[in-house]
Amino acid sequence: MRLATLKDNSVAIITSSGAVSLRQIGFSGNMLDLILAGNDELSRIKQEAMKVNGGEKLQPDSLSAPLKNPPKIVAIGLNYSDHASETGMEVPKSPLIFAKFSSSITGSSEPIIIPGAVTRKVDYEAELGVIIGKRTKNVLIEDSLDCVFGYTIINDISARDIQFADKQWTRGKSLDTFCPMGPVVVTKDEIPNPQDLELGCEVNGEILQQSSTKFMIFSVAELISLLSNSFTFEPGDIIATGTPGGVGYKRNPPVYLKNGDTIRTWITGIGEMINPVVSDDADQI
């Protein structure tokens, strides 16, 4: 299923004929409520949605971020070898993790706002987002994907000047609007192999990242297993699985986001996000 969160925080299932509000079929909760409801409720919703004739045609700006307040966002650094190489850092022997605050989440067509008084070096990072479907602790690799609810797109927007000045990454990765997410959640049954998805990012029509999840150093299954040995995943937790090479700060000359830019981030099988960039500082170059 393809599930979307609407501006009123309700959930819709996207069918071939349009969007069907889950309120029409007896579910009034939000996306996290749906995850917590479990597989039986998800199956019921799918069956009932198939009985609905037609559906509303949704415009991109009618969608909100799929999950606005996940319990946690666990982000992975240097999870593609070409990205590790371009940064001059060694390929990690274990997942390199940091946190993004949920207050950084914004929608798939909403603006990325650069606070000019705080940062001047804002970068893009296209990533596969994994949404956990059930409480998970000490899971085996071969069972890890059973713990997934679905997949989405994330752009791990990064204030590089803050990131490197702080020498840890959370603040520079967590500014407001620095986690565009969406446009939908695709349930795991429609993506049986998350290691076979094309992903990329373009700025103002120029493709700057283009790769495949098959080049991840640690697969989705490995990440869930390895990390669940250290802490418990809760339903609705999100893993931002890392970005491939081509990031802006390592280009010659560097490419940083600026007022008036448009970013398109895509993953095959999920869709695309198109986010305008706005600076709150009229003097920003």
MOPEBEL-V116641 format. One record per backbone hydrogen bond with DSSP energy under -0.5 kcal/mol. CO is the residue of the C=O (numbers start at 1). NH is the residue of the N-H. Records with the same first field share a line. If there is no record, write none. Layout:
CO: NH  NH
This chain:
1: 3  187
2: 14
3: 185
4: 6  12
5: 64
6: 9
10: 6
11: 22
12: 4
13: 15  20
14: 2
15: 18
18: 15
19: 21  56
20: 13
21: 24
22: 25  27
23: 26
26: 28
29: 11
30: 34
31: 35
32: 36
33: 37
34: 38
35: 38
38: 42
39: 43
40: 44
41: 45
42: 46
43: 47
44: 48
45: 49
46: 50
47: 51
48: 51  52
49: 52
56: 19  58
59: 62
60: 63
62: 7
64: 5
72: 74  238
73: 75  100
74: 240
75: 98
77: 96
78: 92
79: 217
80: 84
81: 85
82: 86
83: 87
84: 88  89
85: 88
95: 97
96: 77
98: 75
100: 73
101: 104
102: 105
103: 177
104: 179
106: 181
108: 274
111: 113
112: 114  278
113: 115
114: 116  280
115: 118  119
121: 160  161
122: 257
123: 158
125: 156
127: 154
128: 241
129: 152
130: 132  239
131: 149  150
132: 236
136: 233
140: 143  144
141: 144
143: 146
144: 147
145: 148
147: 133  134
149: 188
150: 131
151: 186
152: 129
153: 182
154: 127  156
155: 157  180
158: 123  160
159: 163
160: 164
161: 165
162: 166
163: 167  168
169: 173
170: 173  174
171: 174
172: 159
175: 178
178: 157
179: 106
180: 155
182: 153
184: 186
185: 3  187
186: 151
187: 190
188: 191
193: 196
197: 213
198: 268
199: 211
200: 266
201: 208  209
202: 264
203: 206
205: 207
206: 203
209: 201
211: 199
212: 215
213: 216
215: 81
217: 219
219: 223
220: 224
221: 225
222: 226
223: 227
224: 228
225: 229
226: 229
227: 230  231
228: 138
233: 136
234: 237
237: 132
238: 74  240
239: 130  241
240: 76
242: 128
247: 250
248: 251  255
251: 253
254: 256
258: 261
261: 277
262: 204
263: 265  275
264: 202
265: 273
266: 200
267: 270  271
271: 267
273: 265
275: 263
276: 112
277: 260
278: 114
280: 282
281: 284
